[in-house]
Amino acid sequence: MKRTGHTITYSFIAGLCLLGAVSCSSTSSSKEIVVGISTGFNESAASMSLNDTYTESIRKAGGIPVMLPLVKDSLFCERLLSNIDALILSGGEDVDPLRYGRDTIPECGYINGPRDTSDLMLGRCAIRHGIPILAICRGEQVMNVALGGTLIQDIPTEVDNHIAHSQSLPRTEPTHTIFMEGESVLKTILEGVDSIGVNSFHHQSVDDIAPGLTVTARASDGVVEAYEGFPRYDIIGVQFHPEGFAKNNDKTFLAVFSNLIDRAKKANRK
């Protein structure tokens, strides 16, 4: 396939992948890394959506971003993920508490059942096949549930002395600080900092951490802001939105996406 600069569009690549006309899975470090990104789904309008901060962050990190359609069955999920090298689970609605064995409280927000099914299936399938994952905001919560953890349904209701976790400022602006816990891959990615300012757009968060995951950062009120699964799982989860900074060429947070690309290259060489 002849390429001229970046003239192959993301949607065109995605179409070829799903049709099986090309293989989008890299087999060596010389090939470009294809990153599948879960999307929002409006059931009444039957439409997909995704903030372009995700695609732009992957593009700036050197990968090829592809928006993933809603997944409804395991066979299609397997076919879909066989054509990507890494997975991002993006932000969005609240996760249904029934998915982690709890009753729904009144403060729980809008639940998107089809998207819950799709994201959980994508995450578990990626784990089975060793596909590197970056889980962001809702995505971090989804993967914790997928691996056996639970969630706080509403921080203002359930967390004493909580700070503000849902900002009105643009996502390019940090509004609170997170604090690293011990040594971690995330800490290394963020140049060894012990704390850093982040943005915040959530009212739910990780509660009981899933087996195999380790909390690597918290907010000052104790809310989990990051975890990772190494060596058991190839996953980093963050509650904040690094793509909000990375799209504007913030090198510190762009490194989170560069790390995903690097992890995918290493996985392809195994």
Disulfide bonds with the S-S distance in Angstrom:
Cys17-Cys24 1.75
